[in-house]
Amino acid sequence: MSINEIDIKKCSGKIAKFSELKLCSSLEKAGANKDLIDTILTSVKEELYCGITTKEIHNRAFALLKGKNSYLASKYKLKKAIYELGPTGFPFEVFVSRLLKYSGYTTETNVVLQGKCVTHEIDVIAEKENTITFIECKYHSDQGLKCNVKVPLYIQSRYLDVKAIYNKTNKQHLGKGWVVTNTKFTKDALKYGNCAGLYLLSWNLPINNGLKDRIDRLGLYPITVSTLLTKREKQFLINRNVVLCRDLLKDVFYLDHLGVSEVRKKKILGEIKQLCS
Protein backbone atom coordinates (compact mmCIF):
# COMPACT_ATOMS: atom_id res chain seq x y z
CA MET A 1 0.00 0.00 0.00
CA SER A 2 1.26 3.45 -0.93
CA ILE A 3 1.87 5.92 1.91
CA ASN A 4 -0.66 8.31 0.38
CA GLU A 5 -3.31 5.55 0.43
CA ILE A 6 -3.22 5.12 4.21
CA ASP A 7 -6.45 6.20 5.92
CA ILE A 8 -6.07 8.69 8.77
CA LYS A 9 -8.68 9.95 11.21
CA LYS A 10 -9.21 13.72 11.39
CA CYS A 11 -10.22 15.62 14.55
CA SER A 12 -13.77 15.84 13.21
CA GLY A 13 -13.92 12.04 13.06
CA LYS A 14 -13.86 11.97 9.27
CA ILE A 15 -11.52 9.62 7.41
CA ALA A 16 -9.06 11.02 4.87
CA LYS A 17 -5.94 9.88 3.04
CA PHE A 18 -2.53 10.72 4.46
CA SER A 19 -0.92 13.56 2.52
CA GLU A 20 2.84 13.98 2.41
CA LEU A 21 2.27 17.37 0.81
CA LYS A 22 0.18 18.69 3.73
CA LEU A 23 2.70 17.53 6.33
CA CYS A 24 5.62 19.00 4.38
CA SER A 25 3.71 22.26 3.84
CA SER A 26 2.95 22.67 7.57
CA LEU A 27 6.61 22.09 8.45
CA GLU A 28 7.76 24.50 5.76
CA LYS A 29 5.40 27.21 7.05
CA ALA A 30 6.94 26.78 10.49
CA GLY A 31 10.32 27.58 8.93
CA ALA A 32 11.90 24.12 8.63
CA ASN A 33 14.38 23.67 5.77
CA LYS A 34 14.21 20.87 3.20
CA ASP A 35 16.71 18.58 4.95
CA LEU A 36 14.85 18.81 8.26
CA ILE A 37 11.49 18.29 6.55
CA ASP A 38 12.81 15.18 4.77
CA THR A 39 14.19 13.78 8.04
CA ILE A 40 10.89 14.30 9.89
CA LEU A 41 8.82 12.97 6.98
CA THR A 42 10.91 9.78 6.83
CA SER A 43 10.44 9.15 10.57
CA VAL A 44 6.69 9.88 10.50
CA LYS A 45 6.14 7.61 7.48
CA GLU A 46 7.78 4.70 9.33
CA GLU A 47 5.18 4.98 12.11
CA LEU A 48 2.04 5.35 9.98
CA TYR A 49 -0.76 2.81 10.18
CA CYS A 50 -4.38 2.74 8.99
CA GLY A 51 -6.58 4.64 11.41
CA ILE A 52 -3.82 6.83 12.89
CA THR A 53 -5.17 10.21 13.96
CA THR A 54 -3.99 13.58 12.67
CA LYS A 55 -3.28 14.44 16.32
CA GLU A 56 -0.82 11.53 16.60
CA ILE A 57 0.89 12.57 13.37
CA HIS A 58 1.12 16.19 14.50
CA ASN A 59 2.47 15.20 17.95
CA ARG A 60 5.15 12.99 16.40
CA ALA A 61 6.22 15.67 13.94
CA PHE A 62 6.22 18.24 16.76
CA ALA A 63 8.42 16.06 18.98
CA LEU A 64 10.92 15.52 16.17
CA LEU A 65 10.97 19.23 15.37
CA LYS A 66 11.36 20.17 19.04
CA GLY A 67 14.37 17.89 19.26
CA LYS A 68 16.04 19.90 16.52
CA ASN A 69 14.76 23.44 17.08
CA SER A 70 12.40 24.59 19.88
CA TYR A 71 11.68 27.89 18.10
CA LEU A 72 10.41 26.15 14.96
CA ALA A 73 8.47 23.70 17.13
CA SER A 74 6.72 26.63 18.81
CA LYS A 75 5.58 27.99 15.44
CA TYR A 76 4.52 24.52 14.32
CA LYS A 77 2.19 24.08 17.33
CA LEU A 78 0.43 27.43 16.78
CA LYS A 79 -3.00 25.95 16.07
CA LYS A 80 -2.85 23.74 19.15
CA ALA A 81 -1.60 26.70 21.18
CA ILE A 82 -4.77 28.68 20.38
CA TYR A 83 -6.86 25.81 21.80
CA GLU A 84 -4.70 25.90 24.93
CA LEU A 85 -5.80 29.49 25.66
CA GLY A 86 -8.96 28.03 27.27
CA PRO A 87 -10.83 26.60 29.03
CA THR A 88 -12.90 29.82 28.96
CA GLY A 89 -13.23 32.02 25.89
CA PHE A 90 -12.03 35.23 27.57
CA PRO A 91 -8.28 34.82 26.83
CA PHE A 92 -9.21 34.29 23.17
CA GLU A 93 -11.23 37.53 23.20
CA VAL A 94 -8.21 39.35 24.64
CA PHE A 95 -6.01 37.71 22.01
CA VAL A 96 -8.30 38.88 19.17
CA SER A 97 -8.36 42.36 20.69
CA ARG A 98 -4.55 42.47 20.71
CA LEU A 99 -4.34 41.29 17.10
CA LEU A 100 -6.54 44.18 16.04
CA LYS A 101 -4.70 46.66 18.24
CA TYR A 102 -1.43 45.87 16.48
CA SER A 103 -3.24 46.34 13.16
CA GLY A 104 -4.03 49.96 14.00
CA TYR A 105 -7.35 49.63 15.84
CA THR A 106 -8.31 51.05 19.22
CA THR A 107 -9.98 48.22 21.10
CA GLU A 108 -12.08 47.44 24.17
CA THR A 109 -13.31 44.09 25.46
CA ASN A 110 -16.62 43.13 27.08
CA VAL A 111 -18.51 46.37 26.48
CA VAL A 112 -22.22 46.54 27.34
CA LEU A 113 -24.34 48.45 24.82
CA GLN A 114 -28.03 49.21 24.68
CA GLY A 115 -29.95 47.81 21.75
CA LYS A 116 -33.44 48.74 20.64
CA CYS A 117 -34.91 45.84 22.60
CA VAL A 118 -32.31 44.68 25.16
CA THR A 119 -28.72 45.32 26.28
CA HIS A 120 -25.85 43.32 24.78
CA GLU A 121 -22.34 42.54 25.99
CA ILE A 122 -20.01 42.82 22.98
CA ASP A 123 -16.83 40.73 23.16
CA VAL A 124 -14.61 43.26 21.36
CA ILE A 125 -15.27 46.76 20.04
CA ALA A 126 -12.65 48.06 17.61
CA GLU A 127 -12.35 51.57 16.17
CA LYS A 128 -10.32 52.67 13.17
CA GLU A 129 -10.71 55.68 10.90
CA ASN A 130 -13.94 56.75 12.64
CA THR A 131 -15.56 53.37 12.00
CA ILE A 132 -16.73 51.17 14.87
CA THR A 133 -16.66 47.39 14.51
CA PHE A 134 -18.54 44.96 16.76
CA ILE A 135 -16.74 41.64 17.11
CA GLU A 136 -18.12 38.46 18.62
CA CYS A 137 -15.67 35.66 19.38
CA LYS A 138 -16.64 31.99 19.30
CA TYR A 139 -13.98 29.92 21.02
CA HIS A 140 -13.85 26.12 20.93
CA SER A 141 -11.48 24.04 23.05
CA ASP A 142 -12.36 20.93 21.02
CA GLN A 143 -10.53 20.73 17.67
CA GLY A 144 -13.29 18.60 16.17
CA LEU A 145 -15.98 21.28 16.53
CA LYS A 146 -16.94 23.81 13.87
CA CYS A 147 -18.78 27.11 14.14
CA ASN A 148 -22.28 26.25 12.88
CA VAL A 149 -24.96 28.45 11.32
CA LYS A 150 -26.61 29.17 14.69
CA VAL A 151 -23.65 31.38 15.65
CA PRO A 152 -23.84 33.96 12.79
CA LEU A 153 -27.67 33.86 13.02
CA TYR A 154 -27.51 34.78 16.71
CA ILE A 155 -24.79 37.38 16.27
CA GLN A 156 -26.55 39.05 13.33
CA SER A 157 -29.72 39.47 15.39
CA ARG A 158 -27.75 41.10 18.22
CA TYR A 159 -25.90 43.32 15.77
CA LEU A 160 -29.15 44.53 14.18
CA ASP A 161 -30.68 45.26 17.60
CA VAL A 162 -27.75 47.52 18.54
CA LYS A 163 -27.53 49.05 15.05
CA ALA A 164 -31.19 50.09 15.24
CA ILE A 165 -30.31 52.89 17.67
CA TYR A 166 -26.50 53.13 17.47
CA ASN A 167 -26.24 55.43 14.43
CA LYS A 168 -28.84 57.75 15.96
CA THR A 169 -26.84 58.34 19.13
CA ASN A 170 -23.19 58.05 18.03
CA LYS A 171 -21.01 60.02 15.64
CA GLN A 172 -18.83 57.15 14.48
CA HIS A 173 -19.91 55.04 11.52
CA LEU A 174 -20.96 51.50 12.44
CA GLY A 175 -19.26 48.98 10.18
CA LYS A 176 -20.30 45.38 9.53
CA GLY A 177 -20.39 42.90 12.37
CA TRP A 178 -17.58 40.36 12.76
CA VAL A 179 -17.63 36.73 13.84
CA VAL A 180 -14.23 35.36 14.86
CA THR A 181 -13.61 31.70 15.66
CA ASN A 182 -10.48 29.67 16.38
CA THR A 183 -11.90 26.73 14.42
CA LYS A 184 -13.69 26.68 11.06
CA PHE A 185 -17.16 27.62 9.85
CA THR A 186 -19.62 25.08 8.48
CA LYS A 187 -20.82 25.57 4.89
CA ASP A 188 -24.19 26.92 6.09
CA ALA A 189 -22.49 29.30 8.53
CA LEU A 190 -20.35 30.68 5.71
CA LYS A 191 -23.31 30.90 3.35
CA TYR A 192 -25.52 32.74 5.85
CA GLY A 193 -22.75 34.97 7.21
CA ASN A 194 -21.71 36.14 3.75
CA CYS A 195 -25.33 36.65 2.68
CA ALA A 196 -26.07 38.69 5.84
CA GLY A 197 -23.01 40.89 5.31
CA LEU A 198 -21.02 39.69 8.32
CA TYR A 199 -17.23 39.55 8.24
CA LEU A 200 -16.16 35.97 9.03
CA LEU A 201 -12.68 35.34 10.40
CA SER A 202 -11.51 31.82 11.17
CA TRP A 203 -8.27 29.87 11.33
CA ASN A 204 -7.88 29.78 7.55
CA LEU A 205 -10.39 32.35 6.23
CA PRO A 206 -10.37 34.81 4.54
CA ILE A 207 -7.74 33.29 2.25
CA ASN A 208 -4.28 34.70 3.13
CA ASN A 209 -5.81 36.79 5.91
CA GLY A 210 -7.13 34.23 8.38
CA LEU A 211 -6.07 34.04 12.03
CA LYS A 212 -2.92 32.04 11.26
CA ASP A 213 -1.84 34.47 8.54
CA ARG A 214 -2.40 37.49 10.78
CA ILE A 215 -0.50 35.92 13.68
CA ASP A 216 2.50 34.97 11.52
CA ARG A 217 2.53 38.33 9.73
CA LEU A 218 2.44 40.38 12.94
CA GLY A 219 4.53 38.01 15.06
CA LEU A 220 1.77 38.01 17.69
CA TYR A 221 2.10 34.49 19.03
CA PRO A 222 0.09 33.43 22.10
CA ILE A 223 2.12 32.59 25.19
CA THR A 224 0.87 29.01 24.87
CA VAL A 225 3.15 28.34 21.86
CA SER A 226 6.18 28.22 24.15
CA THR A 227 7.79 24.79 24.35
CA LEU A 228 9.79 25.76 27.43
CA LEU A 229 7.04 27.00 29.76
CA THR A 230 4.98 24.40 31.64
CA LYS A 231 1.20 24.22 31.44
CA ARG A 232 0.94 25.58 35.00
CA GLU A 233 3.25 28.50 34.19
CA LYS A 234 1.29 29.37 31.05
CA GLN A 235 -1.99 29.39 32.99
CA PHE A 236 -0.40 31.59 35.69
CA LEU A 237 0.63 34.10 33.01
CA ILE A 238 -2.72 34.04 31.19
CA ASN A 239 -4.52 34.69 34.49
CA ARG A 240 -2.41 37.86 34.76
CA ASN A 241 -3.30 39.00 31.24
CA VAL A 242 0.01 37.88 29.72
CA VAL A 243 -1.64 36.44 26.62
CA LEU A 244 0.95 37.28 23.96
CA CYS A 245 4.59 36.25 23.95
CA ARG A 246 5.57 39.90 23.66
CA ASP A 247 3.59 40.64 26.84
CA LEU A 248 6.11 38.53 28.75
CA LEU A 249 8.99 40.63 27.44
CA LYS A 250 7.39 43.64 29.17
CA ASP A 251 6.50 41.73 32.35
CA VAL A 252 9.54 39.52 32.88
CA PHE A 253 9.12 39.83 36.66
CA TYR A 254 6.35 37.22 36.47
CA LEU A 255 9.01 34.58 35.78
CA ASP A 256 10.60 35.55 39.12
CA HIS A 257 7.22 35.17 40.80
CA LEU A 258 7.07 31.66 39.34
CA GLY A 259 10.51 30.85 40.75
CA VAL A 260 12.11 30.29 37.35
CA SER A 261 15.90 29.96 37.58
CA GLU A 262 18.15 32.46 35.80
CA VAL A 263 19.44 29.78 33.42
CA ARG A 264 15.95 28.68 32.46
CA LYS A 265 14.70 32.26 32.27
CA LYS A 266 17.40 33.07 29.72
CA LYS A 267 16.30 30.12 27.55
CA ILE A 268 12.61 31.06 27.79
CA LEU A 269 13.21 34.70 26.91
CA GLY A 270 15.50 33.66 24.05
CA GLU A 271 12.69 31.58 22.58
CA ILE A 272 10.15 34.37 23.11
CA LYS A 273 12.38 36.98 21.47
CA GLN A 274 12.83 34.79 18.41
CA LEU A 275 9.06 34.41 18.07
CA CYS A 276 8.49 38.15 18.41
CA SER A 277 11.23 39.20 15.99
N, C-alpha and C positions, 0 to 999 in steps of 0.2 A: 504493500500500500504506500502510495506517495505521501510525503509529509503534508502536503496541501489538501489531502483527502481525509485527514483525521478530523473527526467531529469533536468540537469543543463546546462547552456549556457557558453561555453568556450570563451576566448578572441577572438579566431579566428572566432567565430560565430557558430561553430559546437556544436551539442548537445551530451552530454555524461551522463552517470549515476553517481550520487553522490557516492563517495567512502570514507567510514569512514577510511579505511586504509591509503589513500593518505593524508587526513587531519591530522591523528595521526602521520604519518611519518614526515610530514613537521614541526609539533610542536616538535617532538622528536629531529629532526636535529637542531632545534633552541636551544635545551637544556632543554626543559620543562620536568618535571618528570611525572610519571604515574598519580598521583592524579590531577595535574594541567591539564593534557591532558584530563582526564575523565571529569573534570568540564567544560572545554571549549567545548568539544564534545557534552555534554548534552545540553548546552545552544544553540549551533549552530543548533543542530538537531530540537530543538523546533521552530526554525524560518525558517526552510526549506519549500520551496514550489516549485511546478513544474515551471521551467523557470527561477529560480534564477540564477544569474551569478556567475562565480567563483570569480569575483572581490568583489561581495557583501559578499560571504562566507569568503574570505580572510580578508576583512575589519572588519568583525564581530569578527573573531578569533583574529585578531591583537588588536582590542580594548580591548577584554577580557584579552589578554596576557599583554598588556600595563598596565592595571589596577592592575595586580599582580607583574609584573617585567619589567621595562622599558628596561633593558639590553637584556633580552630574546626577547622582542618585536622588538628591533633594529635588531637582527639577523634574526628574522622571516620575516622582510620586505626587506631583502637583494635584492631580484629580483626587487621589485618595486623601490628600491633605485637606482639601476643601470639606470633605465629608467629616474629617476629624475636628472641624470647628465646633461641632455640636456638643452635647445633645440638643440644646435649644437652638432656635433660629436666630437669636439676637446677635451672636458674634458674626454670623453671615451678613446680617443687616449692616453692622458696623464696617465689615469688610467691603461691601458694595459701596457704602458711603465714602470710604477712603479712596476706592478706585476712581470715583467720580470727582472727588476733591483734587486728586492729582491730574485730572483731565481738565481742570479749570473751572469746576463748579464750586459754588458755596453750598454746603450741605448741612442738614439737620436730620436726626433720627427720632422716631416715635413722637410725631407731632399730631396733636388732636385738633381737628378742624370741624367746623359746623357745616353740615350739608343741608339741603332743603328739608329733608325729613328727619335725619338723625345725625349724631356726631360720629366721626370716623377717626381712628388712629392710623396715621399714614406711616409706613415703615421708614421711608426716606423721602425728604423733600430736597430737591436740588435746584439751584438757580444759576443761570448763565445767560448773559446778554439780555437781561430783563424778561426772560422766560422762565416760568416755574414748571417743574416736572414732578409729578407724583409717582413714586416708585414703590411697588409692593414686591416683597421678596418671598419666594416659596422655597424653603430649605428642606431637603430630604437627607436623612442620615443613612438611608438604605439605597445602595447603588442600583438596585433593580427597579426602583420606582420611577415613574415619569410624571410630569406635570400634566394632568388631564384637563379636559375642556371645562370642567366645573370651576377651575381656578380663574381663567380669563373672564368667564361669565360673571363670576362673583365680583372680581376686581373692576370690571367695566361698569357694573351697576353702582358700585361705591363711587367710582370716578365721576359718573354722570350726576349723582346726587350732590357731590361737592361742587361740580362745575356749574350746576344750576344757579348757584348764588355767588360763586367765587368771583367771576368777572364783573359782577355788579358792585363788589365791595373792595376790590384790590386793583392796584394800578398795573401790576405785572401781567404779562400775557400768560395764559395757562396752556402749556403744550400738551401733547398726547400723553396718556398714561403709560407707564412701563410695568411689565411683569418680568422679574428676574428670578431665575431658578438655577441651582447648581447641578441639575440633572438635564433631562431633555423634555421637550414638549411632545405630546401625542399628535397625530395627524389632525385630529379634530380641534385640538387646542390651537394649533398653528393656523388652521383654516379659519376658525372663529376669531382669533386674536387679530389676524391680518385684515379680515373683513370689517371688524369693529374699529380698526384704526389704532390698535394698541401697539406699542413697541415691545417686541419679545426678545429677551436676552437670555441665552442659555449657555451651556458649556461650549457648544460648537456653532451657535448661531447668534447673530448674522454671520455669514461666511466671511472669514478673515477678520471678524470683529467681535467674536464671541468672548466669553469670560477668559478662556485660556489665552487667546490672542492678546487681550488687553493686559492680562497679568504679565505675560512674557515681554510685551512691548514696553510696559512701564516699570518692570522690575519690582512689582508690588506683590511679593510672595507672602502667603500667610505664614505665621510662625510655626505652624504645624508641619511645614515641609522639612524642617530641620531633622537630620538623621542623628544628631548628637545630643539633642535635648530629650529627656524622658517624657513619657505621657503625663506623669504627675507635674513635671516642670512646665510643660506646655499649658496645662490646664490652669496652673497657678498664674502664669503670665496672661492668659486670655481673661481670667477673672479680674485682672487689673488693667484691662483694656489694651494690653500689648497684643494686638491682633496681627500686625504686619511685622515682618522681619526687621524692617527699618525702624520700627517703634523701639525695638530692643537696643538699637544703637544709641538712641536718645536716653533710654532708661536702663543703662547697664547695671545700676545699683541693685536691680531686682535679682541678678545672678548672685550677688553677695547675700541677699536675704534668703536665697535658696541654699546657701552654703556651698556654692560651686567653687572648686579649687582654682587657683590662679592658672595652673597648667591647662585645666579643662576649659576655663573661661576663654583663654587665648584661642583654643581650637574652635569653640563655638562661635566666637566673634569673627574669626577668620572665615568660617563657612558663611555666616550671615553677610559679611561684607562682600563676598564673592557674588552672592545672590542679588544683592542690592546694586551692584556695579552696573 
